[in-house]
Amino acid sequence: MAETTDWAFPAELQPSANGLRFDLRPVLDAVVSLRSEIPEDAFSAPVLGTERAGSGVVIRDDGLIVTIGYLITEAESIWLTANDGTVVAGHPLAYDAVTGFGLVQPLGRIGAPALARGSSATVTVGDDVIAIGHGGRAHALKAHLIAKREFAGYWEYVLDEALFTSPPHPQWGGAALVGDDGKLLGIGSLLVQEALNGEPIQGNMFVPIDLLEPILDDMLKHGVPTQPPRPWLGMYTAEAEQRLVVSALAAGGPAESAGARLGDIVIEVAGERVSGLADMFRKVWRLGPAGVEVPLTIARDGTLTQLKVRSADRSHFLKKPRLQ
C-alpha cells in the first residue's frame, strides 16, 4: 500500500484558483502525507500490509489530523509530511470501526493550516467537488459527485449514505473531498465500482465528515467512541449473483471458530432471511453488543446448516498504539 509521489494530474484536470469562492492554497496545504509501519505479526498485516501510505487532513489548530482508519490500524510508527517539506512523527490517537475514521496527533509542529469542516448535506449528485491528496495542486483533481447512497463493505462495515466521486483515482486513502465553499466534505476510503446512468463505472468512496462530529470528543478522550462495540464475526462476505458468499475468514476469529467455511452461503441471521450484505450486518448488530451469540443458517454443498457464532469485539484482536 505504498504511495508514490512522482506523478501529477494533467494541468487541465487540476483545480484552478481562478473563479473559486475560497483561497485554494491553504486548503491544499491542510492535506498532509501519512506513512505508517505495522508489525509483521499484527492482525491486519496479512490483508492491509505492514507499510501503508496515504493522506490525512488537519482539522484543528493544534494539528489534529483525521484520516481513514485502515492507514493507522495497529501502527507502531507514523510519519507525517506537510507540503512545505516539514516531517514529524505522529501518534495514532483513535480508530472508529463504525465510521472508518482515524485520528492522528502530530508529535511536533507540522505547520499545516486547519481545514474547516462542512457538511455532505450541502452537496447533491452532479455537483462539482475537489479531491485533494498530499502534494499540492498537482495532486488535486476536479471531480463531481456521482452518487450518495448506502455502502456495505465485506469487513462488516455499513454507511447509511456514502459519497461517490468520479473520475476515479487509486490513491485517495485519507484524501480530502472539498466543496465549492472550500470546506471538508469527506475523507477518502477506497476505489469502488459504481453505477452512473445505469452503466457501471469506477469511482471513489468518501466517508462523510458529518459522521465525525458526534464521536469526536469520545475518540479524543477514550481512543474509541463510548457506545458498546458491535458484534464482530470475522467473516468476510461478498455479494455474488444475489447470494451472500463467505469469501474469507479471519484466522482465529469467531466465525472460523464456530465452523464457518469458505464458500458457505448465508441464508438467515437469527431465523430471519437476509436480503443483502448491509441487511445481514444490521441483523447481526441488532442482536446485541459484542459477545452476543449469532445464529446463522448457511447453505453448504446443497444442505442447510445451523451455526452458532459467539461474536467478539473486533478491537480485541488489534495491537494497541504505544505511547511515544
Secondary structure, 3 states (H helix, E strand, C coil): CCCCCCCCCCHHHCCCCCCCCCCHHHHHHCEEEEEEECCCCCCCHHHHCCEEEEEEEECCCCCCEEEEHHHCCCCCEEEEECCCCCEEEEEEEEECCCCCEEEEEECCCCCCCCCCECCHHHCCCCCEEEEECCCHHHHEEEEEEEEEEEEEECCCEEEEEEEEEECCCCCCCCCEEECCCCCEEEEEEEEEEEEECCEEEEEEEEEEHHHCHHHHHHHHHHCCCCCCCCCECCEEEEEECCEEEEEEECCCCHHHHCCCCCCCEEEEECCEECCCHHHHHHHHHCCCCCCCEEEEEEEECCEEEEEEEECECHHHHCCCCCCC
